Amino acid sequence: MPDQQRTQRSRTSEQDELVFLALGGLGEIGMNAYLYGMGPPDARRWLMVDLGITFPEGEDDPGVDVILPDLRFIEEERSALAGIVITHAHEDHIGAVIDLWPRLGVPVYATPFTAGMLKAKLAEHGGRLPIPIREVPLNGRFDVGPFDVELIEMSHSIPESSALAIHTPHGTVLHTGDWKLDPTPTIGGTPDAARLTKLGDDGVLALIGDSTNAMRDGRSPSERDVAKTLAEVIKQAPHRVAVTTFASNVARVKAVADAAHSAGRQLVIAGRALHRVIAVAIDTGYLPQGFRYVDQQQFSELKRSAVVCLCTGSQGEPRAAMARVAENAHPDVSLDKGDLAIFSSRTIPGNEKAVGWIQNSLVRMGVEVLTDGDALVHVTGHPRRDELRQLYAWTRPKIAVPMHGEARHLKAHAELAREAGVGQVQVAYNGEMVRLAPGPVRVVDDAPVGRLFRDGNLIVPAGDGPVRERRKLAAVGIVIVALALSRRGEVFGEPQIVIDGVPYEDEAGEPMEEIVLTALDGTLRSIPRDRRRDLEMVSEAVRRSVRGAVANAWGKKPIVKVLLNVIEGKS
């Protein structure tokens, strides 16, 4: 933008503030959704950075597909929201855009690969949403409302992961996104040390930084080291090799492809997500136009020693390729005794049980299983402590606010930032509004935060919604009592009982259905006929007596539903 406009915008009133607020991503790993606000408290303009998901936590979230941030705070301020800038295309940063964009209705800014991934996801949803995706160049600079946003390419486990230098009249904020210092990435560039140092020379007000590996000493290994290991392991394998990794890790896809071709094997792709990523990577130049692979339907046609199958499902997803292979349910791909399965990934916390089940199933089939605990077949995409120290040495911020981590990660990052000489360090959690300027950094307000669930085709609340009811159903089962009464309170026919998830009989062997019928009969007899006209009272009395009788016999209180049908006429 012209220098004159930048000068005019640098004038601020005494009431103007620069604040930072997380609706997701502080105190957890995943569901990243951050807001920067500028202006007086009653008239701020907002910039959103990322809008991601997290994944269900097993039995705690029955039936949930993904978990999304609750945006009610910024929904109420949507007229003041200038836009959404996406740092990279991982699901925990981009996955909620399609579901939640209709609640915001603002432009979405993304680099070519990230924009390509968004458009591919939109196409799978029928392309019905008119999301204005504004493609911006890698390392570009652009305005989003009053915010002057500069992209700085960083190394990560997906192409085009960018830090954001957000230039404001109060100073520059460096929002790191996800990053590491990889001197030899196989795809993409290395972090721009010169630009980061120049930012530090010009003055960085605050660094809002990735904390994922803040508890781990040293530096992260390079993606090139993983590529070398994969090539050696695949070359030595006597039979089929199946590799599962994060579908979005284009560098790992390329490493597996190179290893397969070097060993004289054919690369097979199994899983829709991998096809989508490969197509976008070819379109944006991260994989060559002649990238060679075959679809899973040709798997059975290949010699056992001539195949490397790249599969989705590294996190134990039940419908993904690797899970279906492990239960002998995949229509095209199968593994036999002596074959090799490589898990070229880190298990995300919460997925351990699902991943363990798949690995154990493969072992029972006689398949050899290789994980990152056995060989260097995976590296993190996040900075360890020495990399964090290097970034602080380059940028020398006045303020540090750890992000992207659980409480223990944020605490470790905060301690490291203080050791690195940062004068003001603020640990905050979702919903806590942090004032970055003017004055000392501190929490000045709070905002409502929470979670939403994608439940099939619907977005439902996490609190008093259907998922909460499913949790209770899973623990205590349900008893349904159906009976018919006349308007005069007379009982018609025999009551019907349906019991699900409750033991069939008590300790003495009495059927639970008989226990329910006895409680029901006693309750109806205790209510005078003329009072049975109060159907709501009858229903509640039956519910309580049945629940109490089952609880007395079982020791647990089931969910009890009473269905009352009113029959017209005389008995």
C-alpha positions, 0 to 999 in steps of 0.5 A: 500500500502507498507510504502515505496511507501507511502513515495516516493509519499509524495515527492512533487515539488514546483509547485504541488497543491491540488485543489477542483472543483465542477461541481455540488453540490455547490450552489444547493442541488443535482447533486453532481459531485466533482473533486480533482486535484493534481499536477502542474496546467498544468499536474494535475491528477484528482479524481471524487467523485460522479456523480449525477442528480437533478430533473426537476423544473416543468414548467421551464423544460418541458419534461425533465426527469432528469438534469445532470451536464455538464462534458465538463471540465473533458471530455477534461482532461479524460486522467488525470482522475483516477476514480470515487468514489461513496459515496452512492447510492442516485440518486443525487450522482449516477444517472448520472453514466450510462448516462455520463460514456461513456464520461469518461471511467474510473473505478467506485469504490463503496461499495457492496450495492452501487455497487449492486444498480449500477449493478441493474440500468445497468441491467434495461438498458440491461447491454450494457455498460461495466462500470468497477465497482470495489467493495470496502469494507465498511471502506476500503482503496484503491488507485485511481491513485495518491490518497489514499482513505479511506472510513469511514462509516457514518449514512444516509438514505441509507446503506453504506453512506461513508465519504472519507478521501483522503490522499495526500502528501499535507495533508488529505481531509475529504469529508463528503458525506451525513451524520448525527449522528444517535446513533440508526440507524435501519440499518447500523452502527453509525459514527466511532467517534474514527476513525474521532478523530484519523484523527483529531489527525493526522491532517486534512488539509480540511473538505469539508462538507454537508451543507443541514441542516446548518441552523437548530439548534439542532440534527436530530432525530433518524431513530428508533424514526420514526420506533416507530411512524410508528408502533403506527400509523399503529397499530391504523389504522382501514382500509388500510394503504398506505405508500410512502417514498424514495425507497432507504431508506432501514431502512424505508422499514424495519420499515414499514415491521416490523410495518405491521407484528407487526399489523398482516397485510400483506406488499404489495410492489407497484413500480419497484424501491422498488422491485429493492432496496429490492432485493439489500438489501437482497443480501447485508444482510441489509434485511433478506433472508426471508423478507416477502411481496407480489406484488401489484397484490395481493392487491385486495385479502386482507382484507381492515384491513389487508394490508399495501401498501408501494408505490413509488412516495413520490416526486409526480412522475407522473408515480409512484404508489402513483400518479396513486392511487391518480388519480384512475388509478393504475391497482392493488392498490386503496384507499377508504374513511377512508383509511390512506396515510402516506407520510414518506418523505420530499418534495424536493424543486421544488416538492411541487406542484406535491406532493400537488396535490397528497395529495389533490386528496387523501383528496378529495377521503376521504383518511386520509393523514399524513405527517411529519408535523403531526407526526414523520414519517420522519427524515432527513439524514443530520446533523443539527448544533450541529452535525456539531459542533461535527464533527469539534470538532473531526476532527479539520480541518485547512480549511473548504469548505461547499458543498451540499447546496444552497447559504444560506446553504453554508453561514450558514455552513461557519459561523458555521465553523468559530465559531468552530475555523476553521482558513480558510473558503472558500465558493465556487460555481460550477465552482470555482477551490479552491486551498487547498494547498500549501499556503492559501486557495483561488479560483485560477481558474474557469471551465465551468459548466452547465446542460444537460437534459435527454430528453427521450433517448437523452442527450440534452443541456440546453441552445439552445436545444429543451427544451428552444424551448418548454418553448417558445411554452408553453408561446406563442404558434405557428402559421404554414403557408404553401404555394406553389410558382412556381420558377417564384414567382406565388402562387399556391392554398390556403395557409394552416394555423395551429394554436396551443396555440394561442387564436381562435379570437381577442377581437372583435371576428375576427378569428385569422386564418383570421388575419393571412391570411390577413397579409399573403395576404398583404405581398405577394401582396407587393412583386413584382413577380420577387422578389418572386423568393428569397424564403428565403426573402419571407419566412422571410417577411411572418414570420415577418408580421404574427408574427406582426399581431398576436402580435397586436391582442393578445399582445403576439408574437407567434412562426411562422414557414413558410413552402414554397413548390416550384412547378415546371411548369406553373400555 
